[in-house]
Amino acid sequence: MDITIRKELFKALRTVDQDDKKWKETVDASASHLSSMCNLCEQLRCCDKVNLETTPLRSFADIKDRLQYKIIYSLEIIVEKLRDNLKLLHDIQKRSNRNYRQCMEVYQSNAAQLGIDKVIERSATEPSITDMLEWLYDIDRILTLQYAKRKLLLDIVRYDQDYVDNLSKQWKDSGDLHSLVGNVMAHTCFFMAEEDDTR
Amino acid sequence: MAETSKTPKKKRHSTSSTASGDSVSKQSPKPTALTGSSRKIKDHCADWHNYINKWETINDQGFQLVSSIANCKIQAQSSEAPEKTVNVITREGDINNLQEGSHKMPVELNDYCTQLETAYNSMSKLVKKMEIICTNLKGVCDLELHQNNGAWSDKPLFQTWPTKLFYDASSELLSMYKKELPIKQIILQEIAHTEDRDRLMFYVATWLHQPYIEDNSKTLLESMLVETGHR
């Protein structure tokens, strides 16, 4: 295979592995924020349900409004933290996209020289160029969808229990991303090892 | 929720004959130059910081206690209806699903209530100390008016603040804590006798979030500390 395309694929796949770990860490780091959100929504719900007139706090006429303000303020702080995590996920997605595009650019500028036979050639220890390009595309697609899902959840966030429970569940779910990356890394381990040795 | 900030060292300056208002300066007077009113104001600003920090610490301890009391009550209710799974409150972290609990009210409930009462009493003492600060600052203002024939001094004691502003800021802070204290008392009196889960959560949230301690309390405190050179 052409050395240039091999180099680009090696760089891209190495980044994929690192970014998969970073993605998982970032999603895991959001767990405490999501838990806090659920708890605060529960407090908001209870505050809304309580009939102040039946409590000894009835003489504090504006206490419910004040409490709701404080809870929503805390919720907004947490949403900002989730947005910070989302930014990290976006950086990962952009990097993946950039890697894929770079590999495609190098492939396309060398495609005529390589010829179709070389491009689809596989061996027992190495997948073909097309395989690896296709995997990079799949990973980029999943990352794009996963990022877009989380972005939408935050853009239309509502502070009600059902929505936040669903947000929490959806946020933690990265779909097939990790299994796909695991499979890709397994299939390319000899390729990666060989490229690493020649560097 | 409570911010932790460094406690400014409370500087007790030796009395000096150097006047504090020699020149118009954007810097706070150096510690050795502070006497009389400016020393009093600077010390009281440090007091405000210390008292508010202590209040926040007690509030956090109190939150743990009210949560524990609420959890005991919910646990007792769930033990009467073993099929139900209820959410148990912890600090803005987890909501744990509770399985069957014990059939009796836990023996710790009495301890929690006693500790909560101790926490409330400490908060009550802090508010009394805050009142003393305000009284003293009122005295400083009255002295300045007396010394200037009913007018305020042209020169600020520190950087830009007229003396009255320290009293106004202190009064505003005191007002917040005086409004918050009776709420703490009501929660103390009611929480162990409340059966309704929503009301329990409402009391816990009210204790935690302190609805009458407004957002600008931090700004007021920091402004006083910056003005007097603590920051």
Chai-1 contact restraints between the chains, C-beta under 6 A:
chainA,res_idxA,chainB,res_idxB,connection_type,confidence,min_distance_angstrom,max_distance_angstrom,comment,restraint_id
A,S35,B,G93,contact,1.0,0.0,6.0,A-B,restraint_1
A,S35,B,D94,contact,1.0,0.0,6.0,A-B,restraint_2
A,S36,B,E92,contact,1.0,0.0,6.0,A-B,restraint_3
A,C38,B,I95,contact,1.0,0.0,6.0,A-B,restraint_4
A,N39,B,E92,contact,1.0,0.0,6.0,A-B,restraint_5
A,N39,B,I95,contact,1.0,0.0,6.0,A-B,restraint_6
A,Q43,B,M201,contact,1.0,0.0,6.0,A-B,restraint_7
A,Q43,B,A205,contact,1.0,0.0,6.0,A-B,restraint_8
A,C46,B,D198,contact,1.0,0.0,6.0,A-B,restraint_9
A,C46,B,M201,contact,1.0,0.0,6.0,A-B,restraint_10
A,C46,B,F202,contact,1.0,0.0,6.0,A-B,restraint_11
A,C47,B,F202,contact,1.0,0.0,6.0,A-B,restraint_12
A,K49,B,D198,contact,1.0,0.0,6.0,A-B,restraint_13
A,V50,B,D198,contact,1.0,0.0,6.0,A-B,restraint_14
A,V50,B,R199,contact,1.0,0.0,6.0,A-B,restraint_15
A,V50,B,F202,contact,1.0,0.0,6.0,A-B,restraint_16
A,P56,B,I186,contact,1.0,0.0,6.0,A-B,restraint_17
A,P56,B,E190,contact,1.0,0.0,6.0,A-B,restraint_18
A,L57,B,I186,contact,1.0,0.0,6.0,A-B,restraint_19
A,I63,B,P211,contact,1.0,0.0,6.0,A-B,restraint_20
A,R66,B,P211,contact,1.0,0.0,6.0,A-B,restraint_21
A,L67,B,T206,contact,1.0,0.0,6.0,A-B,restraint_22
A,L67,B,H209,contact,1.0,0.0,6.0,A-B,restraint_23
A,L67,B,P211,contact,1.0,0.0,6.0,A-B,restraint_24
A,K70,B,H209,contact,1.0,0.0,6.0,A-B,restraint_25
A,K70,B,P211,contact,1.0,0.0,6.0,A-B,restraint_26
